[in-house]
Every structure is written in structure tokens, then in C-alpha cells.
Amino acid sequence: MELIAINLGIIILLGIICTKLLSKFRLPGFLGLIILGMLLGPFGVNVLHGSFLNLSNELCTIAIVIILIRAGLSINQDSMRKVGRPALTMGFLPSVFEGMSIAFIAPFILGISFIEGGMLGFILGAVAPAILVPSMLNLMDQKLGTKKSIPTILLTGASMDDVVAITIFSSFLGVYFGTNVNVLWTIVGIPVSLLLGLLFGLITSLIVLNLFRKWKFTTTEKLLIVLASALLLNGFGKALEGTIPIAGLLGVMVIGFMILSRTPKTAFKLSDKFKKIWVLAEIIVFVMLGARLNIELATTLILPGIAIVSFGLLFRSIGVYLSLIGTDLNLKEKLFAMVAYFPKATVQATIGGIPLAAGVASGEIIIAVAAIAILFTAPIGSIGIKLLSSKLLEKEES
């Protein structure tokens, strides 16, 4: 326990210094955090203890929950009414297009099976909430693209996108080990999972709001109640995996959405608090991500890895374009949406190591390509959003 506390202190201190240094060069702080993790991890100077690294999945989950609550606290009802259909299609078309394209191309480039390619494809098929959500919240603050609800479309679609990718990845993993996977139930299970996620998110939020009405809490206490409720909801969904599909992460975002809808003043205060604790969560999640990368293997797969990731992004962009057909978005705004859907990070770090841990033959290759995808797409997506938003999106007049 003492070693975990020491490791946590090291990465927080160095992480803050690292992000400050990169900000002077106008570079995304998470890039420095990933590199810091690589240096401190077992493939670098090996400062981080194994007991600390074993907490990576749990810490990443907490970070995703925090960022999705922030997203929910920023989406109002008027915006949601505008984005119904495109947000829904953005939640599954890009992910399916990317995942299946990689499933077909990976065997030719990497020499792995179609099933292993499917696992890789849907590990890569999820957008990074840790990058997309803060970027979209920043656009909302600047009123960029808000007239056509572009940030809201991307936020809502991203929460479903991750659920779809993880669900289909789990199916490929089950097929690989000969588990009795019902393909029809898997397909039906995706919309069922999303609907149940919405339902349980609504129920949880109503319980939380009722607590706020009956008892007087400080803003900090409310933050802890909301965070605890969201973690329990996500854990409930995880516990029922394989029995009843529940998109817990979507439910988490619904909690924030309902709080904003019913008590806007409380939502604004909570949003500010969550923004502050995200500073800590961001450091932990990206340093842990870097620490898990096998640098030597990833180096040998750089060119084939980039080729596979680029191929997947091409089809992902086609999925984004098809999702936005029939909306009032012009070509420039659709192009922005394609780039905004590029970055990979948190989800890949969280599930990228599962095939290796489960004993999949190509597990090391899969996690190495997932690492390459993060290092390749995260900077492109993050920097692309910053550069293109002011050029391609319309600023809404106050």
C-alpha cells in the first residue's frame, strides 16, 4: 500500500510538471504523460511497482466515469432534441465500419486470423472519451459549432460508440475460445444494452435528485454522491455482463444530463468541481497507459500498425459521413466530425491487454497495435480538433 502511495505521488508531481512544460510549446499535455508513463514503466526505468500497475483498469474506469459525468452535465434538453437521429447513427456506424474493415485487412498485414483481427478491430473501433469529451466541452464554452449542436452530437454518439465496440469485441473473444456466443443475441443485445443503460441512468438520477431535495449537502458532498452513484451504476452493468446487457457508461452520462435538466444551478457547480478533479484523473490515466506499452514490440510493428489504423480510420470516416447525411451540417463541419472521431486512448488502454491476459495467440501483437493507434491518433485527433474547430465551425453569437 505504501508503494502505491509513493508511485501515485511520483506520477502526480512529474505529471503536473510535464503538462506545464508541454503547454509552453502549445502541445497536448497527454502526449507528455504517455511518454512519462513509458519512461517510468516496466519497459523504461521500471519505477512503478507491479501492485500499482495492476490498478490500471480500475483507475481508467474511474477516469471514464468522471469524464462522462462532465459530458452529461453539459448537454441540455434543447440540444438533445436537435441531435436524435444523427447521434444515434454516430453511436454505431463509424465503430462497425472501422472494426469490420480491420477484421478483414489485419490477417493480410499481420498474419493473424479473422477472429483475432475482429478483436483488434473493435478494440480500435472505440473513440477516446478522455480526449473527445474535454475537447467538445471546450467548444461548447467557446460557442463553436453549438448552433448546429455539433459538440452534442459527438458527445452523445461517442458514449454509444464505446458500448458498441466493447460489446462486439467481447463477442469475437467468445468465438475465439469457443464460448457459446449467440450472434443474433449479440446484435439484438446492443440496442437493448443502450436502452437499459438509459433506463438505469434515469432511475439512478431520480434517486440522486430526490436525495438532494430531502437533505442539505455541500457541493463537494453532492459531487461525491454523484460520483459514487455513477461508479455503482457502471459496476452494476459490469456485474451483469453475459446475463443482461446494460450500457452502464451511457447511464452515467444520463445522470449528469438529468441533473442539468432538473437543477441547472447544481449542475453548473458540479461541472466546475468535476473539471478540477479531471486534472488528477487525466494524469493517472495517461501515465498508466504509457506504462503498459511494450516499447520494443511496438517499435517493430510501427509501419504495419499505422497502415492498419489508417485503413480503419478511412472506413470510420465513411461511417461518420453516412451518419450525418440528412443533417444541416455542411461539408466542412462533416470533415471536422470525422477528425474529431479519430483519437484512441482510454478504451484501448483498458481493453487492449485483455486478449493477451486471456491467452490469445496474437495478444502481444494486438496490444502493440493498440498502443501504436493511441500514439498515432491521439495527437492527430487532439491537435486536429484544436486547429480545425476555429476554421471549420461557425461561432454562435451570444
Secondary structure as UniProt FT lines:
FT   HELIX           2..24
FT   TURN            25..26
FT   HELIX           29..40
FT   TURN            42..45
FT   HELIX           50..53
FT   TURN            54..55
FT   HELIX           56..72
FT   TURN            73..74
FT   HELIX           77..82
FT   HELIX           84..90
FT   TURN            91..92
FT   HELIX           93..110
FT   HELIX           114..124
FT   HELIX           129..142
FT   HELIX           146..148
FT   HELIX           150..176
FT   TURN            177..178
FT   HELIX           183..214
FT   HELIX           219..239
FT   TURN            240..243
FT   HELIX           248..262
FT   HELIX           264..291
FT   HELIX           295..300
FT   HELIX           302..323
FT   TURN            324..326
FT   HELIX           331..340
FT   HELIX           346..351
FT   TURN            352..353
FT   HELIX           354..358
FT   TURN            361..362
FT   HELIX           363..392
//
